[in-house]
Amino acid sequence: MSRQPSPSQPAMFQVVVMGVSGCGKSSVGALLAHELGGTFVDGDDLHPQSNIDKMAAGTPLNDADREPWLRDIGARLGEAADSGRTLIIGCSALKRSYRELIQSGSPDTVFVHLHGTPELLAARVGGREGHFMPTGLLESQLATLEMLESDEPGREFDIADPAAEIAAAAAAWVRSVRN
């Protein structure tokens, strides 16, 4: 069921900024939330401690590890939609099945996929300090990644562009698909 704003109600959006580690989900997500007048939540902050511990140890998450996390993200997006709020969540959403789990809680969610070359991604991951995701797991994420398909509500953006430009282009796209 699509939630359309009434003329007196401002437009609201539910967006997942997706991609592998190092693509800029947090930076672009925060800028996109500002552009759309909403709130940004970093999906990494929603992981249970057991998932964080597993990734910090260099062990990739499996689908069973991810399922409750993805359902929580979908539920949060759905609650925002029900209350008329714009919510942007940064989440890897690497597989179509993961995106479908998110949409089971928030059917109107759209996906902004940040994508770049493996070399650029590795350089970014290697340059981060204080993050629980080690560089070694990037290869695993890239192997798992299923690109958005033409029937999914999403669009790919190149991370070689500046974050502010990506956020502005993503905001224009989100508005165009939800108006």
Secondary structure, DSSP 8 states (H G I E B T S, - for coil): ------TTS----EEEEE-STTS-HHHHHHHHHHHHT-EEEEGGGGS-HHHHHHHHTT----HHHHHHHHHHHHHHHHHHHHTT--EEEE----SHHHHHHHHHH-TT-EEEEEE--HHHHHHHHHT--S-S--THHHHHHHHH-----TTSSEEEEETTS-HHHHHHHHHHHHHHHH-
